[in-house]
């Protein structure tokens, strides 16, 4: 008999039954009055929970599309943009901007570290930047950017839009557009929301919406804010067919967040991540990201000497768990473990026990139960 498969990559994340049930509902017309009301409620909740003074766009698509949507509606060819990158997915913004015809300057950190805020401020002072992009959590490195500190600094540059890529952070890490001075925030459904892939979400505050107005007609069509704005303000209107069942799934995910409370959800992720990372270190693994900038939605786990990546992950899969491989310079040297969304203590205990079994099978000395005990003690102690 095969073990139940644990999906523990950094997205898509496990989807709980409540959300699955919404995806399995009988599809209705997009003008169905009950669906229209559900869509309207989702939009309102997303604005309220993330404290957006402007609009939120909930559109069928991926996180990468949301990245492009934010840039397309805030810049024009010839504008200068600063890309702050802490890994592979921060780097992706460089190509998106270059294809838009933007002049791109890049500030990169060593993998596992952040770009210091003073370096960002120093760079901003050298030119007229229309926007700066920052990845809140980069899934290639497990680094979490200090978006509050950056937002405070950005108050000195009121003409520069602050764009935050929250794909692997939103609904896990704390994000508050008002308090953190974020102009554009973007994410996808498949990570900390705990929904299947398929929805792109972009929040735009009043300042960002004013920038869109100033741009006039833009070359993009499907991702143009102006095409979607009438629908976001009145979901009974039509531009392109909404992903009806995915919108129901997102609505259910948001209901779960409201029941838990945003602060409580963050604290759960925070306590769980610290305990899990401590447990992994007790087995001889190392975490790529330095302690002061570790994400709480995933861990990028470096192998101890003697553990071979392909063999370990293959056996891990046989034991019933799927993780992601390392990227860039850490390909073959680490695995990436997601722990975000609606996972619970049962999941984490199973994850650690499975890792111990896989280590034993590859011949690495392991004391069975050590990581589980470390995790449970740390969770109980809250540190």
C-alpha positions in Angstrom: 0.0 0.0 0.0 1.4 3.4 -1.0 1.8 6.2 1.5 -0.5 9.2 1.1 1.4 11.8 -1.0 2.4 15.0 0.8 2.7 18.0 -1.6 5.3 20.1 0.2 6.8 22.2 -2.7 6.7 26.0 -2.4 3.5 26.1 -4.5 1.1 24.8 -5.4 0.4 24.0 -1.8 -2.1 21.5 -0.3 -5.7 22.4 -0.8 -8.0 21.7 2.1 -11.4 20.0 1.6 -13.4 23.2 2.2 -11.7 24.9 -0.7 -11.8 21.8 -2.9 -15.5 21.6 -2.4 -15.9 25.1 -3.8 -13.9 24.2 -6.9 -16.1 21.2 -7.4 -19.4 23.1 -7.4 -21.6 23.1 -10.5 -20.5 26.0 -12.6 -23.0 28.8 -13.2 -23.3 31.7 -15.6 -20.9 34.6 -14.8 -23.9 36.8 -14.5 -25.7 34.6 -12.0 -26.8 36.9 -9.2 -25.4 34.7 -6.4 -22.0 34.4 -8.1 -21.9 38.2 -8.8 -22.6 38.8 -5.1 -19.9 36.3 -4.1 -17.4 37.9 -6.5 -18.2 41.4 -5.1 -17.8 40.1 -1.5 -14.4 38.6 -2.4 -13.2 41.9 -3.9 -14.3 43.8 -0.8 -12.6 41.4 1.6 -9.3 41.5 -0.3 -9.3 45.3 -0.1 -10.2 45.4 3.6 -7.8 42.6 4.7 -4.8 44.1 2.9 -5.8 47.7 3.6 -5.9 49.0 0.0 -7.1 52.5 -0.6 -7.6 51.9 -4.3 -8.5 48.8 -6.3 -7.9 45.1 -6.4 -7.9 43.1 -9.6 -8.8 39.4 -9.4 -8.1 37.9 -12.8 -7.6 34.4 -14.2 -3.8 34.0 -14.6 -0.6 33.2 -12.8 1.7 35.0 -10.4 4.0 35.8 -13.3 1.1 37.5 -15.1 0.4 39.5 -12.0 4.1 40.7 -12.1 3.7 41.8 -15.6 0.3 43.4 -14.9 1.8 45.6 -12.2 4.6 46.8 -14.5 2.3 47.2 -17.6 -0.1 49.5 -15.7 2.6 51.7 -14.0 5.3 52.3 -16.5 5.8 53.1 -20.2 8.7 52.4 -22.6 11.7 54.5 -21.7 10.9 54.8 -18.0 13.6 53.8 -15.6 12.9 51.1 -13.0 15.0 49.7 -10.1 14.8 45.9 -9.6 15.8 44.8 -6.1 16.4 41.0 -6.3 17.1 38.4 -3.7 17.1 35.4 -6.1 15.8 33.8 -9.2 12.3 35.2 -9.1 13.5 38.7 -8.4 15.7 38.4 -11.5 12.5 37.6 -13.5 11.4 41.2 -13.1 14.5 42.3 -15.0 13.4 40.5 -18.2 9.7 41.6 -17.8 10.9 45.2 -17.6 13.3 45.0 -20.4 10.7 43.5 -22.7 8.5 46.5 -21.8 11.2 48.7 -23.1 12.2 50.1 -19.7 15.6 51.2 -18.6 16.4 48.7 -15.8 18.9 49.0 -13.0 19.4 46.0 -10.8 20.5 45.6 -7.1 21.2 41.9 -6.4 22.1 40.3 -3.1 24.2 37.2 -2.5 21.9 34.2 -2.3 20.7 33.8 1.3 21.1 37.6 2.1 19.1 40.7 1.5 20.0 43.9 -0.3 20.5 46.4 2.6 17.9 49.1 2.6 20.6 51.8 2.7 21.9 50.5 -0.6 18.4 50.8 -2.1 18.0 54.3 -0.9 21.5 55.3 -2.2 20.6 53.9 -5.6 17.2 55.7 -5.7 18.9 59.0 -5.0 21.0 58.7 -8.2 18.2 58.7 -10.8 14.5 59.4 -11.6 13.0 56.0 -11.0 9.3 55.5 -11.9 9.1 52.3 -9.9 11.1 49.9 -7.7 10.2 46.2 -7.5 10.9 44.1 -4.5 10.2 40.4 -4.0 8.8 39.9 -0.5 9.8 36.2 -0.4 12.0 34.7 -3.1 11.3 31.0 -3.4 14.7 30.3 -4.9 16.5 31.5 -1.8 13.9 31.5 1.0 14.9 35.2 1.7 12.3 37.5 3.1 12.8 41.2 2.2 12.2 43.9 4.9 9.3 45.4 3.1 8.2 47.6 6.0 11.6 49.2 6.3 11.8 49.7 2.6 8.3 51.2 2.6 9.2 53.7 5.3 12.3 54.7 3.2 10.1 55.0 0.1 8.3 57.9 1.7 11.3 60.0 0.7 10.6 59.1 -3.0 6.9 59.9 -3.5 7.2 59.9 -7.3 8.5 56.3 -7.3 5.9 53.5 -7.1 6.8 50.8 -4.7 5.8 47.4 -6.2 5.9 44.3 -3.9 5.9 40.8 -5.4 4.0 38.8 -2.7 3.5 35.6 -4.7 5.2 33.5 -2.0 4.3 35.7 0.9 0.8 37.1 0.7 -1.6 35.4 3.3 1.5 34.1 5.2 3.8 37.0 5.9 2.3 40.2 7.1 1.5 42.7 4.4 -0.4 46.0 4.9 -0.5 48.4 2.0 -1.3 51.4 4.1 1.1 50.9 6.9 3.9 49.6 4.7 3.5 52.3 2.0 3.0 49.7 -0.8 1.6 51.1 -4.0 1.2 47.8 -5.9 1.0 44.4 -4.3 0.7 41.2 -6.4 0.3 37.5 -5.7 -1.2 34.2 -6.9 -3.8 31.8 -5.5 -1.6 28.7 -5.2 0.7 29.5 -2.4 -0.2 30.9 1.1 -3.9 31.2 0.1 -3.9 27.4 -0.2 -5.9 27.5 -3.5 -5.1 25.6 -6.7 -3.1 27.6 -9.4 -5.1 29.9 -11.6 -5.8 33.3 -10.1 -3.7 36.4 -10.2 -4.4 39.2 -7.7 -3.0 42.7 -7.9 -3.8 45.5 -5.4 -3.3 49.1 -6.6 -3.6 52.0 -4.3 -4.9 55.5 -5.3 -1.4 56.6 -6.2 -0.9 53.6 -8.5 -4.4 54.1 -10.1 -3.5 57.8 -10.8 -0.3 56.6 -12.5 -2.4 54.3 -14.7 -4.6 57.2 -15.6 -1.6 59.3 -16.6 -0.3 56.6 -18.9 -3.3 56.8 -21.2 -3.6 53.9 -23.7 -1.1 51.1 -23.1 -0.1 48.4 -25.5 -1.3 45.5 -23.3 -4.9 44.3 -23.7 -5.9 41.5 -21.3 -3.8 42.8 -18.4 -4.9 46.4 -18.8 -6.4 47.8 -15.5 -8.8 49.9 -17.5 -10.3 46.8 -19.1 -10.9 45.1 -15.7 -11.8 48.1 -13.6 -15.5 48.2 -14.6 -15.8 44.5 -13.6 -14.0 44.9 -10.3 -16.4 47.8 -9.5 -19.4 45.9 -10.7 -18.9 42.1 -11.3 -22.1 41.8 -13.2 -20.3 43.5 -16.2 -18.3 41.6 -18.7 -14.8 41.9 -20.2 -13.4 38.3 -20.3 -14.9 35.2 -18.7 -14.1 35.0 -15.0 -12.8 31.8 -13.5 -16.0 31.2 -11.6 -15.1 28.1 -9.5 -11.6 29.6 -8.8 -13.3 32.7 -7.5 -15.5 30.6 -5.2 -12.3 28.9 -4.0 -10.6 32.2 -3.3 -13.6 33.4 -1.5 -13.5 30.3 0.7 -9.8 30.8 1.3 -10.4 34.3 2.4 -13.2 33.1 4.7 -10.7 30.8 6.4 -8.3 33.7 6.8 -11.0 35.9 8.3 -11.9 33.1 10.8 -8.3 32.7 11.8 -7.5 36.4 11.8 -4.6 37.9 9.8 -2.3 38.4 12.8 -3.0 34.9 14.1 -2.3 33.5 10.7 1.0 35.2 10.6 1.9 34.1 14.1 1.1 30.5 13.2 3.3 30.6 10.1 6.1 32.3 12.1 6.0 29.8 15.0 5.7 26.8 12.7 8.6 28.0 10.5 11.0 28.6 13.3 10.2 25.2 14.9 10.5 23.4 11.6 13.8 25.0 10.7 15.2 24.2 14.1 14.1 20.6 13.6 15.8 20.3 10.2 19.0 21.7 11.6 18.9 19.1 14.4 19.2 16.5 11.6 22.3 18.1 10.1 20.7 20.3 7.4 21.4 24.0 7.0 19.0 26.7 6.0 20.2 28.9 3.1 18.7 32.2 4.2 20.4 33.9 7.2 18.4 34.0 10.4 17.6 37.7 10.2 16.0 37.4 6.7 14.4 33.9 6.7 11.0 33.5 5.2 8.2 31.8 7.2 6.4 30.3 4.1 9.2 28.0 2.9 12.7 26.8 3.9 15.6 26.2 1.4 17.4 23.3 3.0 21.1 22.6 2.2 22.1 18.9 2.4 24.7 17.7 4.9 27.8 16.0 3.5 27.1 12.6 2.0 23.5 13.2 0.9 22.9 13.2 -2.8 20.1 15.3 -4.1 18.5 13.2 -6.8 18.6 10.0 -4.7 17.3 11.7 -1.6 14.3 13.4 -3.4 13.5 10.2 -5.3 13.4 8.2 -2.0 11.5 11.0 -0.4 8.9 10.7 -3.1 8.7 6.9 -2.6 8.1 7.6 1.1 5.2 9.8 0.2 6.5 13.4 0.0 7.3 15.7 -2.8 9.7 18.7 -2.4 11.2 21.0 -5.0 14.9 21.0 -6.1 17.3 23.8 -5.6 17.7 26.5 -8.3 20.7 28.4 -9.8 24.0 27.9 -7.9 22.2 25.6 -5.4 20.8 23.1 -7.9 21.7 19.7 -6.6 22.8 21.1 -3.2 19.5 21.7 -1.5 15.8 21.1 -1.6 13.0 23.6 -1.1 10.2 22.8 1.4 7.0 24.8 1.4 5.1 25.2 4.7 2.4 27.8 4.1 -1.3 28.1 3.7 -3.6 25.8 5.7 -1.1 23.1 6.7 -1.2 22.0 10.4 0.9 20.3 13.0 -0.1 16.8 11.7 1.4 17.8 8.3 4.6 19.0 9.8 5.1 15.9 12.0 4.5 13.7 8.9 7.0 15.8 6.9 9.8 15.4 9.5 9.2 11.7 10.0 9.3 11.2 6.2 12.6 13.1 5.9 14.0 11.0 8.7 13.0 7.8 6.8 14.5 9.1 3.6 17.8 10.0 5.4 18.0 6.5 6.8 17.4 4.9 3.4 20.2 6.9 1.8 22.6 5.7 4.6 22.8 9.0 6.5 22.9 8.4 10.3 19.6 9.5 11.9 18.1 9.2 15.3 14.4 8.4 14.6 12.1 10.9 16.3 14.8 13.5 17.0 13.5 16.2 14.5 9.8 15.5 15.5 10.6 16.0 19.2 12.6 19.1 18.4 9.8 20.5 16.3 7.1 19.7 18.9 9.1 21.2 21.8 9.8 24.3 19.8 6.2 24.8 18.7 5.0 24.3 22.3 7.6 26.8 23.5 6.8 29.2 20.7 10.4 29.6 19.7 
